[in-house]
Amino acid sequence: MQFDDAVIQCFLDHQLQLFPEAVAESPEEAKHFLEECMAVVVDSPEAVLEYFDAEGIDVDGADPDTILEAEEVFEIGDGRYLVVEG
């Protein structure tokens, strides 16, 4: 998956919501990390739910609004969401 500048900057700015310490210090490190952990970018909260369900992650009781509170979900700010499995 290709990660554009907005996705990479979002991850750099908010990575501590998922990890206790920074895993990337530069855009290059962030891109490499996201590629290695097979992160995905989706276009809606419903797509986040579908992704979690497809990956076998328990989403019982979750709805499109509450799923965005998961620490693995990063709101990019342009209607897209980055999902990083930590």
PDB file of N, CA, C and O in Angstrom:
ATOM      1  N   MET A   1       0.851  -1.180   0.000  1.00  0.00           N
ATOM      2  CA  MET A   1       0.000   0.000   0.000  1.00  0.00           C
ATOM      3  C   MET A   1       0.891   1.235   0.000  1.00  0.00           C
ATOM      4  O   MET A   1       1.919   1.276   0.675  1.00  0.00           O
ATOM      5  N   GLN A   2       0.486   2.221  -0.754  1.00  0.00           N
ATOM      6  CA  GLN A   2       1.203   3.490  -0.789  1.00  0.00           C
ATOM      7  C   GLN A   2       0.641   4.415   0.298  1.00  0.00           C
ATOM      8  O   GLN A   2      -0.572   4.513   0.481  1.00  0.00           O
ATOM      9  N   PHE A   3       1.527   5.075   0.996  1.00  0.00           N
ATOM     10  CA  PHE A   3       1.121   6.016   2.035  1.00  0.00           C
ATOM     11  C   PHE A   3       1.540   7.415   1.623  1.00  0.00           C
ATOM     12  O   PHE A   3       2.724   7.676   1.412  1.00  0.00           O
ATOM     13  N   ASP A   4       0.565   8.321   1.508  1.00  0.00           N
ATOM     14  CA  ASP A   4       0.878   9.688   1.093  1.00  0.00           C
ATOM     15  C   ASP A   4       1.352  10.504   2.295  1.00  0.00           C
ATOM     16  O   ASP A   4       1.365  10.026   3.430  1.00  0.00           O
ATOM     17  N   ASP A   5       1.739  11.745   2.013  1.00  0.00           N
ATOM     18  CA  ASP A   5       2.301  12.607   3.058  1.00  0.00           C
ATOM     19  C   ASP A   5       1.339  12.832   4.221  1.00  0.00           C
ATOM     20  O   ASP A   5       1.766  12.878   5.374  1.00  0.00           O
ATOM     21  N   ALA A   6       0.043  12.973   3.931  1.00  0.00           N
ATOM     22  CA  ALA A   6      -0.941  13.203   5.000  1.00  0.00           C
ATOM     23  C   ALA A   6      -1.022  12.006   5.943  1.00  0.00           C
ATOM     24  O   ALA A   6      -1.122  12.180   7.157  1.00  0.00           O
ATOM     25  N   VAL A   7      -0.980  10.810   5.401  1.00  0.00           N
ATOM     26  CA  VAL A   7      -1.040   9.591   6.214  1.00  0.00           C
ATOM     27  C   VAL A   7       0.211   9.478   7.080  1.00  0.00           C
ATOM     28  O   VAL A   7       0.129   9.200   8.276  1.00  0.00           O
ATOM     29  N   ILE A   8       1.351   9.692   6.470  1.00  0.00           N
ATOM     30  CA  ILE A   8       2.614   9.583   7.207  1.00  0.00           C
ATOM     31  C   ILE A   8       2.694  10.635   8.313  1.00  0.00           C
ATOM     32  O   ILE A   8       3.118  10.326   9.427  1.00  0.00           O
ATOM     33  N   GLN A   9       2.296  11.861   8.025  1.00  0.00           N
ATOM     34  CA  GLN A   9       2.333  12.910   9.050  1.00  0.00           C
ATOM     35  C   GLN A   9       1.356  12.618  10.175  1.00  0.00           C
ATOM     36  O   GLN A   9       1.671  12.847  11.343  1.00  0.00           O
ATOM     37  N   CYS A  10       0.183  12.118   9.843  1.00  0.00           N
ATOM     38  CA  CYS A  10      -0.799  11.742  10.868  1.00  0.00           C
ATOM     39  C   CYS A  10      -0.209  10.703  11.811  1.00  0.00           C
ATOM     40  O   CYS A  10      -0.334  10.818  13.030  1.00  0.00           O
ATOM     41  N   PHE A  11       0.435   9.689  11.241  1.00  0.00           N
ATOM     42  CA  PHE A  11       1.034   8.655  12.079  1.00  0.00           C
ATOM     43  C   PHE A  11       2.142   9.230  12.954  1.00  0.00           C
ATOM     44  O   PHE A  11       2.204   8.940  14.149  1.00  0.00           O
ATOM     45  N   LEU A  12       3.007  10.036  12.370  1.00  0.00           N
ATOM     46  CA  LEU A  12       4.087  10.638  13.163  1.00  0.00           C
ATOM     47  C   LEU A  12       3.534  11.478  14.319  1.00  0.00           C
ATOM     48  O   LEU A  12       4.058  11.433  15.432  1.00  0.00           O
ATOM     49  N   ASP A  13       2.487  12.234  14.049  1.00  0.00           N
ATOM     50  CA  ASP A  13       1.911  13.120  15.061  1.00  0.00           C
ATOM     51  C   ASP A  13       1.180  12.376  16.172  1.00  0.00           C
ATOM     52  O   ASP A  13       1.109  12.867  17.299  1.00  0.00           O
ATOM     53  N   HIS A  14       0.635  11.198  15.870  1.00  0.00           N
ATOM     54  CA  HIS A  14      -0.259  10.532  16.822  1.00  0.00           C
ATOM     55  C   HIS A  14       0.164   9.121  17.199  1.00  0.00           C
ATOM     56  O   HIS A  14      -0.624   8.400  17.810  1.00  0.00           O
ATOM     57  N   GLN A  15       1.358   8.706  16.864  1.00  0.00           N
ATOM     58  CA  GLN A  15       1.781   7.332  17.126  1.00  0.00           C
ATOM     59  C   GLN A  15       1.751   6.947  18.604  1.00  0.00           C
ATOM     60  O   GLN A  15       1.628   5.766  18.932  1.00  0.00           O
ATOM     61  N   LEU A  16       1.860   7.915  19.483  1.00  0.00           N
ATOM     62  CA  LEU A  16       1.857   7.599  20.917  1.00  0.00           C
ATOM     63  C   LEU A  16       0.483   7.188  21.435  1.00  0.00           C
ATOM     64  O   LEU A  16       0.374   6.728  22.571  1.00  0.00           O
ATOM     65  N   GLN A  17      -0.569   7.344  20.630  1.00  0.00           N
ATOM     66  CA  GLN A  17      -1.882   6.835  21.051  1.00  0.00           C
ATOM     67  C   GLN A  17      -1.895   5.311  21.026  1.00  0.00           C
ATOM     68  O   GLN A  17      -2.731   4.687  21.680  1.00  0.00           O
ATOM     69  N   LEU A  18      -0.971   4.704  20.271  1.00  0.00           N
ATOM     70  CA  LEU A  18      -0.928   3.253  20.140  1.00  0.00           C
ATOM     71  C   LEU A  18       0.300   2.642  20.804  1.00  0.00           C
ATOM     72  O   LEU A  18       0.234   1.530  21.329  1.00  0.00           O
ATOM     73  N   PHE A  19       1.401   3.350  20.783  1.00  0.00           N
ATOM     74  CA  PHE A  19       2.660   2.818  21.300  1.00  0.00           C
ATOM     75  C   PHE A  19       3.148   3.653  22.482  1.00  0.00           C
ATOM     76  O   PHE A  19       2.937   4.866  22.509  1.00  0.00           O
ATOM     77  N   PRO A  20       3.806   3.010  23.472  1.00  0.00           N
ATOM     78  CA  PRO A  20       4.267   3.753  24.643  1.00  0.00           C
ATOM     79  C   PRO A  20       5.412   4.715  24.336  1.00  0.00           C
ATOM     80  O   PRO A  20       5.638   5.672  25.077  1.00  0.00           O
ATOM     81  N   GLU A  21       6.128   4.463  23.250  1.00  0.00           N
ATOM     82  CA  GLU A  21       7.178   5.378  22.819  1.00  0.00           C
ATOM     83  C   GLU A  21       7.199   5.428  21.291  1.00  0.00           C
ATOM     84  O   GLU A  21       6.670   4.539  20.624  1.00  0.00           O
ATOM     85  N   ALA A  22       7.804   6.459  20.756  1.00  0.00           N
ATOM     86  CA  ALA A  22       7.817   6.654  19.308  1.00  0.00           C
ATOM     87  C   ALA A  22       8.499   5.480  18.610  1.00  0.00           C
ATOM     88  O   ALA A  22       9.557   5.018  19.039  1.00  0.00           O
ATOM     89  N   VAL A  23       7.883   5.007  17.537  1.00  0.00           N
ATOM     90  CA  VAL A  23       8.479   3.947  16.722  1.00  0.00           C
ATOM     91  C   VAL A  23       9.094   4.523  15.454  1.00  0.00           C
ATOM     92  O   VAL A  23       9.802   3.821  14.732  1.00  0.00           O
ATOM     93  N   ALA A  24       8.827   5.799  15.180  1.00  0.00           N
ATOM     94  CA  ALA A  24       9.380   6.465  14.003  1.00  0.00           C
ATOM     95  C   ALA A  24       9.658   7.926  14.338  1.00  0.00           C
ATOM     96  O   ALA A  24       8.869   8.590  15.010  1.00  0.00           O
ATOM     97  N   GLU A  25      10.792   8.406  13.856  1.00  0.00           N
ATOM     98  CA  GLU A  25      11.177   9.795  14.095  1.00  0.00           C
ATOM     99  C   GLU A  25      11.122  10.639  12.827  1.00  0.00           C
ATOM    100  O   GLU A  25      11.100  11.867  12.900  1.00  0.00           O
ATOM    101  N   SER A  26      11.101   9.993  11.678  1.00  0.00           N
ATOM    102  CA  SER A  26      11.126  10.722  10.409  1.00  0.00           C
ATOM    103  C   SER A  26      10.047  10.162   9.486  1.00  0.00           C
ATOM    104  O   SER A  26       9.539   9.065   9.718  1.00  0.00           O
ATOM    105  N   PRO A  27       9.697  10.905   8.449  1.00  0.00           N
ATOM    106  CA  PRO A  27       8.723  10.384   7.487  1.00  0.00           C
ATOM    107  C   PRO A  27       9.175   9.064   6.859  1.00  0.00           C
ATOM    108  O   PRO A  27       8.356   8.174   6.634  1.00  0.00           O
ATOM    109  N   GLU A  28      10.457   8.934   6.579  1.00  0.00           N
ATOM    110  CA  GLU A  28      10.967   7.694   5.984  1.00  0.00           C
ATOM    111  C   GLU A  28      10.782   6.517   6.943  1.00  0.00           C
ATOM    112  O   GLU A  28      10.354   5.441   6.527  1.00  0.00           O
ATOM    113  N   GLU A  29      11.104   6.717   8.228  1.00  0.00           N
ATOM    114  CA  GLU A  29      10.926   5.664   9.223  1.00  0.00           C
ATOM    115  C   GLU A  29       9.449   5.317   9.375  1.00  0.00           C
ATOM    116  O   GLU A  29       9.094   4.145   9.499  1.00  0.00           O
ATOM    117  N   ALA A  30       8.584   6.338   9.364  1.00  0.00           N
ATOM    118  CA  ALA A  30       7.149   6.093   9.500  1.00  0.00           C
ATOM    119  C   ALA A  30       6.621   5.284   8.324  1.00  0.00           C
ATOM    120  O   ALA A  30       5.858   4.336   8.511  1.00  0.00           O
ATOM    121  N   LYS A  31       7.024   5.657   7.116  1.00  0.00           N
ATOM    122  CA  LYS A  31       6.584   4.918   5.927  1.00  0.00           C
ATOM    123  C   LYS A  31       7.035   3.465   6.006  1.00  0.00           C
ATOM    124  O   LYS A  31       6.249   2.552   5.753  1.00  0.00           O
ATOM    125  N   HIS A  32       8.285   3.253   6.354  1.00  0.00           N
ATOM    126  CA  HIS A  32       8.807   1.890   6.466  1.00  0.00           C
ATOM    127  C   HIS A  32       8.034   1.103   7.532  1.00  0.00           C
ATOM    128  O   HIS A  32       7.674  -0.054   7.312  1.00  0.00           O
ATOM    129  N   PHE A  33       7.786   1.723   8.667  1.00  0.00           N
ATOM    130  CA  PHE A  33       7.050   1.039   9.742  1.00  0.00           C
ATOM    131  C   PHE A  33       5.649   0.662   9.277  1.00  0.00           C
ATOM    132  O   PHE A  33       5.212  -0.470   9.486  1.00  0.00           O
ATOM    133  N   LEU A  34       4.945   1.591   8.653  1.00  0.00           N
ATOM    134  CA  LEU A  34       3.583   1.328   8.195  1.00  0.00           C
ATOM    135  C   LEU A  34       3.560   0.215   7.154  1.00  0.00           C
ATOM    136  O   LEU A  34       2.650  -0.615   7.154  1.00  0.00           O
ATOM    137  N   GLU A  35       4.543   0.191   6.277  1.00  0.00           N
ATOM    138  CA  GLU A  35       4.626  -0.886   5.289  1.00  0.00           C
ATOM    139  C   GLU A  35       4.887  -2.226   5.957  1.00  0.00           C
ATOM    140  O   GLU A  35       4.268  -3.229   5.602  1.00  0.00           O
ATOM    141  N   GLU A  36       5.798  -2.251   6.920  1.00  0.00           N
ATOM    142  CA  GLU A  36       6.153  -3.500   7.611  1.00  0.00           C
ATOM    143  C   GLU A  36       4.987  -4.089   8.401  1.00  0.00           C
ATOM    144  O   GLU A  36       4.811  -5.307   8.434  1.00  0.00           O
ATOM    145  N   CYS A  37       4.194  -3.233   9.034  1.00  0.00           N
ATOM    146  CA  CYS A  37       3.089  -3.746   9.854  1.00  0.00           C
ATOM    147  C   CYS A  37       1.803  -3.876   9.048  1.00  0.00           C
ATOM    148  O   CYS A  37       0.744  -4.190   9.591  1.00  0.00           O
ATOM    149  N   MET A  38       1.913  -3.629   7.733  1.00  0.00           N
ATOM    150  CA  MET A  38       0.783  -3.803   6.826  1.00  0.00           C
ATOM    151  C   MET A  38      -0.426  -2.967   7.238  1.00  0.00           C
ATOM    152  O   MET A  38      -1.560  -3.448   7.251  1.00  0.00           O
ATOM    153  N   ALA A  39      -0.159  -1.713   7.573  1.00  0.00           N
ATOM    154  CA  ALA A  39      -1.235  -0.778   7.911  1.00  0.00           C
ATOM    155  C   ALA A  39      -2.096  -0.543   6.673  1.00  0.00           C
ATOM    156  O   ALA A  39      -1.648  -0.745   5.544  1.00  0.00           O
ATOM    157  N   VAL A  40      -3.329  -0.116   6.898  1.00  0.00           N
ATOM    158  CA  VAL A  40      -4.246   0.156   5.791  1.00  0.00           C
ATOM    159  C   VAL A  40      -4.880   1.532   5.971  1.00  0.00           C
ATOM    160  O   VAL A  40      -4.993   2.048   7.083  1.00  0.00           O
ATOM    161  N   VAL A  41      -5.285   2.103   4.854  1.00  0.00           N
ATOM    162  CA  VAL A  41      -6.027   3.357   4.847  1.00  0.00           C
ATOM    163  C   VAL A  41      -7.397   3.052   4.271  1.00  0.00           C
ATOM    164  O   VAL A  41      -7.518   2.461   3.198  1.00  0.00           O
ATOM    165  N   VAL A  42      -8.436   3.466   5.005  1.00  0.00           N
ATOM    166  CA  VAL A  42      -9.813   3.239   4.548  1.00  0.00           C
ATOM    167  C   VAL A  42     -10.548   4.574   4.510  1.00  0.00           C
ATOM    168  O   VAL A  42     -10.099   5.572   5.073  1.00  0.00           O
ATOM    169  N   ASP A  43     -11.707   4.562   3.821  1.00  0.00           N
ATOM    170  CA  ASP A  43     -12.415   5.808   3.541  1.00  0.00           C
ATOM    171  C   ASP A  43     -13.594   6.141   4.441  1.00  0.00           C
ATOM    172  O   ASP A  43     -14.236   7.174   4.253  1.00  0.00           O
ATOM    173  N   SER A  44     -13.893   5.280   5.424  1.00  0.00           N
ATOM    174  CA  SER A  44     -15.058   5.562   6.260  1.00  0.00           C
ATOM    175  C   SER A  44     -14.989   4.762   7.546  1.00  0.00           C
ATOM    176  O   SER A  44     -14.269   3.766   7.622  1.00  0.00           O
ATOM    177  N   PRO A  45     -15.741   5.193   8.572  1.00  0.00           N
ATOM    178  CA  PRO A  45     -15.829   4.403   9.804  1.00  0.00           C
ATOM    179  C   PRO A  45     -16.387   2.997   9.536  1.00  0.00           C
ATOM    180  O   PRO A  45     -15.980   2.030  10.181  1.00  0.00           O
ATOM    181  N   GLU A  46     -17.310   2.891   8.592  1.00  0.00           N
ATOM    182  CA  GLU A  46     -17.872   1.576   8.256  1.00  0.00           C
ATOM    183  C   GLU A  46     -16.788   0.658   7.689  1.00  0.00           C
ATOM    184  O   GLU A  46     -16.775  -0.542   7.962  1.00  0.00           O
ATOM    185  N   ALA A  47     -15.886   1.231   6.899  1.00  0.00           N
ATOM    186  CA  ALA A  47     -14.786   0.448   6.341  1.00  0.00           C
ATOM    187  C   ALA A  47     -13.812   0.008   7.429  1.00  0.00           C
ATOM    188  O   ALA A  47     -13.214  -1.062   7.320  1.00  0.00           O
ATOM    189  N   VAL A  48     -13.643   0.817   8.479  1.00  0.00           N
ATOM    190  CA  VAL A  48     -12.824   0.410   9.618  1.00  0.00           C
ATOM    191  C   VAL A  48     -13.450  -0.832  10.262  1.00  0.00           C
ATOM    192  O   VAL A  48     -12.759  -1.813  10.539  1.00  0.00           O
ATOM    193  N   LEU A  49     -14.761  -0.776  10.497  1.00  0.00           N
ATOM    194  CA  LEU A  49     -15.466  -1.932  11.064  1.00  0.00           C
ATOM    195  C   LEU A  49     -15.303  -3.162  10.183  1.00  0.00           C
ATOM    196  O   LEU A  49     -15.029  -4.251  10.687  1.00  0.00           O
ATOM    197  N   GLU A  50     -15.467  -3.001   8.882  1.00  0.00           N
ATOM    198  CA  GLU A  50     -15.332  -4.119   7.949  1.00  0.00           C
ATOM    199  C   GLU A  50     -13.913  -4.696   7.994  1.00  0.00           C
ATOM    200  O   GLU A  50     -13.734  -5.914   7.968  1.00  0.00           O
ATOM    201  N   TYR A  51     -12.926  -3.836   8.061  1.00  0.00           N
ATOM    202  CA  TYR A  51     -11.536  -4.292   8.127  1.00  0.00           C
ATOM    203  C   TYR A  51     -11.306  -5.110   9.399  1.00  0.00           C
ATOM    204  O   TYR A  51     -10.763  -6.213   9.340  1.00  0.00           O
ATOM    205  N   PHE A  52     -11.718  -4.574  10.543  1.00  0.00           N
ATOM    206  CA  PHE A  52     -11.540  -5.300  11.803  1.00  0.00           C
ATOM    207  C   PHE A  52     -12.245  -6.649  11.751  1.00  0.00           C
ATOM    208  O   PHE A  52     -11.685  -7.657  12.180  1.00  0.00           O
ATOM    209  N   ASP A  53     -13.457  -6.675  11.234  1.00  0.00           N
ATOM    210  CA  ASP A  53     -14.217  -7.916  11.137  1.00  0.00           C
ATOM    211  C   ASP A  53     -13.489  -8.915  10.239  1.00  0.00           C
ATOM    212  O   ASP A  53     -13.387 -10.094  10.581  1.00  0.00           O
ATOM    213  N   ALA A  54     -12.991  -8.460   9.112  1.00  0.00           N
ATOM    214  CA  ALA A  54     -12.277  -9.341   8.174  1.00  0.00           C
ATOM    215  C   ALA A  54     -10.991  -9.891   8.788  1.00  0.00           C
ATOM    216  O   ALA A  54     -10.565 -10.996   8.453  1.00  0.00           O
ATOM    217  N   GLU A  55     -10.376  -9.128   9.679  1.00  0.00           N
ATOM    218  CA  GLU A  55      -9.146  -9.555  10.330  1.00  0.00           C
ATOM    219  C   GLU A  55      -9.403 -10.419  11.567  1.00  0.00           C
ATOM    220  O   GLU A  55      -8.464 -10.870  12.224  1.00  0.00           O
ATOM    221  N   GLY A  56     -10.685 -10.647  11.879  1.00  0.00           N
ATOM    222  CA  GLY A  56     -11.022 -11.478  13.028  1.00  0.00           C
ATOM    223  C   GLY A  56     -10.953 -10.767  14.361  1.00  0.00           C
ATOM    224  O   GLY A  56     -10.902 -11.407  15.411  1.00  0.00           O
ATOM    225  N   ILE A  57     -10.953  -9.453  14.324  1.00  0.00           N
ATOM    226  CA  ILE A  57     -10.926  -8.657  15.552  1.00  0.00           C
ATOM    227  C   ILE A  57     -12.365  -8.492  16.035  1.00  0.00           C
ATOM    228  O   ILE A  57     -13.249  -8.133  15.258  1.00  0.00           O
ATOM    229  N   ASP A  58     -12.592  -8.754  17.318  1.00  0.00           N
ATOM    230  CA  ASP A  58     -13.939  -8.697  17.887  1.00  0.00           C
ATOM    231  C   ASP A  58     -14.490  -7.280  17.793  1.00  0.00           C
ATOM    232  O   ASP A  58     -13.926  -6.344  18.361  1.00  0.00           O
ATOM    233  N   VAL A  59     -15.589  -7.132  17.075  1.00  0.00           N
ATOM    234  CA  VAL A  59     -16.245  -5.832  16.941  1.00  0.00           C
ATOM    235  C   VAL A  59     -17.674  -5.871  17.463  1.00  0.00           C
ATOM    236  O   VAL A  59     -18.473  -4.984  17.161  1.00  0.00           O
ATOM    237  N   ASP A  60     -18.000  -6.906  18.254  1.00  0.00           N
ATOM    238  CA  ASP A  60     -19.348  -6.990  18.818  1.00  0.00           C
ATOM    239  C   ASP A  60     -19.662  -5.741  19.627  1.00  0.00           C
ATOM    240  O   ASP A  60     -18.881  -5.333  20.487  1.00  0.00           O
ATOM    241  N   GLY A  61     -20.786  -5.151  19.352  1.00  0.00           N
ATOM    242  CA  GLY A  61     -21.234  -3.968  20.065  1.00  0.00           C
ATOM    243  C   GLY A  61     -20.642  -2.669  19.550  1.00  0.00           C
ATOM    244  O   GLY A  61     -21.035  -1.586  19.986  1.00  0.00           O
ATOM    245  N   ALA A  62     -19.698  -2.773  18.624  1.00  0.00           N
ATOM    246  CA  ALA A  62     -19.096  -1.558  18.075  1.00  0.00           C
ATOM    247  C   ALA A  62     -19.965  -1.013  16.953  1.00  0.00           C
ATOM    248  O   ALA A  62     -20.616  -1.762  16.224  1.00  0.00           O
ATOM    249  N   ASP A  63     -19.959   0.285  16.834  1.00  0.00           N
ATOM    250  CA  ASP A  63     -20.662   0.922  15.723  1.00  0.00           C
ATOM    251  C   ASP A  63     -19.672   1.880  15.059  1.00  0.00           C
ATOM    252  O   ASP A  63     -18.587   2.113  15.590  1.00  0.00           O
ATOM    253  N   PRO A  64     -20.036   2.430  13.914  1.00  0.00           N
ATOM    254  CA  PRO A  64     -19.079   3.288  13.202  1.00  0.00           C
ATOM    255  C   PRO A  64     -18.532   4.452  14.028  1.00  0.00           C
ATOM    256  O   PRO A  64     -17.403   4.885  13.794  1.00  0.00           O
ATOM    257  N   ASP A  65     -19.294   4.963  14.979  1.00  0.00           N
ATOM    258  CA  ASP A  65     -18.792   6.078  15.791  1.00  0.00           C
ATOM    259  C   ASP A  65     -17.826   5.602  16.873  1.00  0.00           C
ATOM    260  O   ASP A  65     -16.781   6.218  17.084  1.00  0.00           O
ATOM    261  N   THR A  66     -18.166   4.518  17.554  1.00  0.00           N
ATOM    262  CA  THR A  66     -17.309   4.057  18.649  1.00  0.00           C
ATOM    263  C   THR A  66     -16.044   3.379  18.150  1.00  0.00           C
ATOM    264  O   THR A  66     -15.034   3.377  18.854  1.00  0.00           O
ATOM    265  N   ILE A  67     -16.072   2.803  16.953  1.00  0.00           N
ATOM    266  CA  ILE A  67     -14.873   2.125  16.451  1.00  0.00           C
ATOM    267  C   ILE A  67     -13.732   3.118  16.236  1.00  0.00           C
ATOM    268  O   ILE A  67     -12.562   2.738  16.276  1.00  0.00           O
ATOM    269  N   LEU A  68     -14.063   4.360  16.011  1.00  0.00           N
ATOM    270  CA  LEU A  68     -13.033   5.377  15.800  1.00  0.00           C
ATOM    271  C   LEU A  68     -12.264   5.698  17.075  1.00  0.00           C
ATOM    272  O   LEU A  68     -11.216   6.343  17.026  1.00  0.00           O
ATOM    273  N   GLU A  69     -12.781   5.250  18.215  1.00  0.00           N
ATOM    274  CA  GLU A  69     -12.100   5.453  19.485  1.00  0.00           C
ATOM    275  C   GLU A  69     -11.014   4.412  19.735  1.00  0.00           C
ATOM    276  O   GLU A  69     -10.226   4.552  20.670  1.00  0.00           O
ATOM    277  N   ALA A  70     -10.966   3.364  18.900  1.00  0.00           N
ATOM    278  CA  ALA A  70      -9.943   2.325  19.063  1.00  0.00           C
ATOM    279  C   ALA A  70      -8.563   2.949  18.879  1.00  0.00           C
ATOM    280  O   ALA A  70      -8.364   3.787  18.000  1.00  0.00           O
ATOM    281  N   GLU A  71      -7.618   2.536  19.709  1.00  0.00           N
ATOM    282  CA  GLU A  71      -6.282   3.139  19.644  1.00  0.00           C
ATOM    283  C   GLU A  71      -5.556   2.819  18.333  1.00  0.00           C
ATOM    284  O   GLU A  71      -4.589   3.496  17.985  1.00  0.00           O
ATOM    285  N   GLU A  72      -6.005   1.809  17.613  1.00  0.00           N
ATOM    286  CA  GLU A  72      -5.388   1.447  16.332  1.00  0.00           C
ATOM    287  C   GLU A  72      -5.859   2.316  15.173  1.00  0.00           C
ATOM    288  O   GLU A  72      -5.321   2.226  14.069  1.00  0.00           O
ATOM    289  N   VAL A  73      -6.859   3.155  15.417  1.00  0.00           N
ATOM    290  CA  VAL A  73      -7.465   3.951  14.351  1.00  0.00           C
ATOM    291  C   VAL A  73      -7.006   5.408  14.474  1.00  0.00           C
ATOM    292  O   VAL A  73      -7.163   6.045  15.516  1.00  0.00           O
ATOM    293  N   PHE A  74      -6.440   5.907  13.387  1.00  0.00           N
ATOM    294  CA  PHE A  74      -5.940   7.274  13.329  1.00  0.00           C
ATOM    295  C   PHE A  74      -6.770   8.034  12.302  1.00  0.00           C
ATOM    296  O   PHE A  74      -6.836   7.632  11.140  1.00  0.00           O
ATOM    297  N   GLU A  75      -7.400   9.120  12.715  1.00  0.00           N
ATOM    298  CA  GLU A  75      -8.166   9.941  11.782  1.00  0.00           C
ATOM    299  C   GLU A  75      -7.202  10.869  11.050  1.00  0.00           C
ATOM    300  O   GLU A  75      -6.548  11.709  11.668  1.00  0.00           O
ATOM    301  N   ILE A  76      -7.122  10.714   9.758  1.00  0.00           N
ATOM    302  CA  ILE A  76      -6.172  11.486   8.961  1.00  0.00           C
ATOM    303  C   ILE A  76      -6.602  12.936   8.840  1.00  0.00           C
ATOM    304  O   ILE A  76      -5.760  13.830   8.754  1.00  0.00           O
ATOM    305  N   GLY A  77      -7.913  13.177   8.834  1.00  0.00           N
ATOM    306  CA  GLY A  77      -8.409  14.545   8.792  1.00  0.00           C
ATOM    307  C   GLY A  77      -9.018  14.930   7.459  1.00  0.00           C
ATOM    308  O   GLY A  77      -9.517  16.045   7.304  1.00  0.00           O
ATOM    309  N   ASP A  78      -8.984  14.037   6.511  1.00  0.00           N
ATOM    310  CA  ASP A  78      -9.550  14.321   5.198  1.00  0.00           C
ATOM    311  C   ASP A  78     -10.633  13.305   4.823  1.00  0.00           C
ATOM    312  O   ASP A  78     -10.926  13.091   3.646  1.00  0.00           O
ATOM    313  N   GLY A  79     -11.223  12.679   5.862  1.00  0.00           N
ATOM    314  CA  GLY A  79     -12.263  11.686   5.623  1.00  0.00           C
ATOM    315  C   GLY A  79     -11.726  10.260   5.566  1.00  0.00           C
ATOM    316  O   GLY A  79     -12.493   9.306   5.440  1.00  0.00           O
ATOM    317  N   ARG A  80     -10.402  10.121   5.659  1.00  0.00           N
ATOM    318  CA  ARG A  80      -9.790   8.791   5.640  1.00  0.00           C
ATOM    319  C   ARG A  80      -9.290   8.424   7.029  1.00  0.00           C
ATOM    320  O   ARG A  80      -9.109   9.279   7.896  1.00  0.00           O
ATOM    321  N   TYR A  81      -9.072   7.125   7.214  1.00  0.00           N
ATOM    322  CA  TYR A  81      -8.611   6.601   8.491  1.00  0.00           C
ATOM    323  C   TYR A  81      -7.482   5.627   8.263  1.00  0.00           C
ATOM    324  O   TYR A  81      -7.547   4.779   7.374  1.00  0.00           O
ATOM    325  N   LEU A  82      -6.437   5.752   9.075  1.00  0.00           N
ATOM    326  CA  LEU A  82      -5.311   4.835   9.051  1.00  0.00           C
ATOM    327  C   LEU A  82      -5.541   3.814  10.147  1.00  0.00           C
ATOM    328  O   LEU A  82      -5.820   4.177  11.290  1.00  0.00           O
ATOM    329  N   VAL A  83      -5.426   2.540   9.806  1.00  0.00           N
ATOM    330  CA  VAL A  83      -5.569   1.478  10.793  1.00  0.00           C
ATOM    331  C   VAL A  83      -4.218   0.781  10.910  1.00  0.00           C
ATOM    332  O   VAL A  83      -3.686   0.255   9.933  1.00  0.00           O
ATOM    333  N   VAL A  84      -3.676   0.789  12.129  1.00  0.00           N
ATOM    334  CA  VAL A  84      -2.362   0.205  12.402  1.00  0.00           C
ATOM    335  C   VAL A  84      -2.539  -0.836  13.486  1.00  0.00           C
ATOM    336  O   VAL A  84      -2.962  -0.521  14.598  1.00  0.00           O
ATOM    337  N   GLU A  85      -2.217  -2.070  13.166  1.00  0.00           N
ATOM    338  CA  GLU A  85      -2.290  -3.113  14.197  1.00  0.00           C
ATOM    339  C   GLU A  85      -0.981  -3.124  14.958  1.00  0.00           C
ATOM    340  O   GLU A  85       0.074  -3.421  14.397  1.00  0.00           O
ATOM    341  N   GLY A  86      -1.054  -2.800  16.236  1.00  0.00           N
ATOM    342  CA  GLY A  86       0.146  -2.742  17.072  1.00  0.00           C
ATOM    343  C   GLY A  86       0.421  -4.050  17.699  1.00  0.00           C
ATOM    344  O   GLY A  86       1.395  -4.188  18.439  1.00  0.00           O
TER     345      GLY A  86
END
